[in-house]
């Protein structure tokens, strides 16, 4: 006899059963899916946080901000929705319509913040 994957009770019946009841099967599958979905909600939450921070610091459509300032606000540069490469070969990472380019200036890391423009669709 084997034990139920959900509650640990002994299972009676077929030898290949994994759950003692339909309730235990449903509960176990729900918990499994819930833990998998939390990962996606975490990513979406960070993307929205990044967008909000970029929007706050980029009122004019083009600005420069120290990297440490954005990081202190909760910005995580690992999370972005897409990218755009300009004619100079620089790659701007975007969180929805707000983008950033990492630059090093006088040993200080900075981000150039921009807003998505129609000409970038090419």
C-alpha positions in Angstrom: 0.0 0.0 0.0 1.1 3.5 -0.7 0.5 6.9 0.9 -1.6 9.8 -0.5 0.5 12.6 -2.0 -1.7 15.2 -0.4 -2.6 14.0 3.1 -0.4 11.0 3.7 -3.2 8.5 4.4 -2.9 5.0 3.2 -4.5 4.4 -0.2 -6.8 1.5 -0.9 -7.8 0.3 -4.3 -5.7 0.2 -7.5 -1.9 -0.2 -7.0 -1.1 2.9 -9.2 -3.4 5.4 -7.3 -1.7 8.5 -6.0 -4.5 10.0 -4.0 -6.9 8.6 -1.4 -9.8 10.8 -2.7 -10.9 13.2 -5.4 -10.7 16.0 -2.8 -7.0 15.2 -2.1 -6.2 15.0 -5.8 -7.8 18.4 -6.4 -6.2 20.0 -3.4 -2.7 18.7 -4.3 -3.0 19.9 -8.0 -4.3 23.3 -6.7 -1.3 23.8 -4.4 1.1 22.7 -7.2 -0.3 25.2 -9.7 -0.5 27.9 -7.1 3.3 27.7 -6.4 4.1 27.7 -10.1 1.9 30.7 -10.8 3.5 32.8 -8.0 6.7 32.8 -10.0 4.9 34.5 -12.9 3.1 37.0 -10.6 6.5 37.9 -9.1 7.9 38.7 -12.6 4.9 40.7 -13.6 5.0 42.6 -10.3 8.7 43.5 -10.8 8.0 44.6 -14.4 5.3 46.9 -13.2 7.5 48.3 -10.5 10.3 48.9 -13.0 7.9 50.7 -15.3 6.6 52.9 -12.5 10.1 53.9 -11.4 11.2 54.6 -15.0 8.0 56.7 -15.5 8.7 58.7 -12.3 12.3 59.6 -13.3 11.6 60.2 -17.0 9.1 63.1 -17.1 10.6 64.8 -20.2 11.0 61.7 -22.4 14.8 61.8 -22.2 16.8 62.0 -18.9 19.8 60.6 -17.2 19.8 59.1 -13.7 22.4 57.3 -11.5 21.9 53.6 -11.5 22.2 53.4 -7.7 19.2 55.8 -7.3 16.9 53.6 -9.4 18.1 50.4 -7.6 17.4 52.0 -4.2 13.8 52.6 -5.4 13.4 48.9 -6.1 14.4 48.9 -9.8 15.8 45.5 -11.1 17.5 45.8 -14.5 17.2 42.0 -15.1 13.5 42.4 -15.8 12.5 44.0 -19.1 9.8 43.4 -21.7 11.8 44.0 -25.0 14.8 45.9 -26.4 15.7 48.3 -29.2 19.1 48.7 -30.9 19.9 52.1 -32.3 22.2 53.0 -35.2 25.2 53.2 -32.9 24.7 49.6 -31.8 23.5 50.6 -28.3 20.8 48.4 -26.8 18.0 50.0 -24.9 16.0 47.7 -22.6 12.4 48.5 -22.2 9.7 48.0 -19.5 6.7 48.4 -21.6 7.0 52.0 -23.1 9.9 53.2 -20.9 13.4 52.3 -21.8 16.9 52.6 -20.3 20.5 52.4 -21.5 23.3 51.6 -19.1 26.3 53.9 -19.4 29.5 54.3 -17.4 30.5 58.0 -16.9 33.4 59.0 -14.7 33.4 55.6 -12.9 29.7 56.1 -12.1 27.0 53.9 -13.7 24.1 55.8 -15.1 21.0 55.1 -17.1 19.8 57.1 -20.0 16.0 57.0 -19.8 13.8 57.3 -22.9 10.2 56.8 -24.0 9.2 54.5 -26.9 8.8 56.4 -30.2 7.0 55.4 -33.4 10.3 55.4 -35.4 11.6 52.6 -33.2 9.1 50.2 -34.8 11.2 49.7 -37.9 
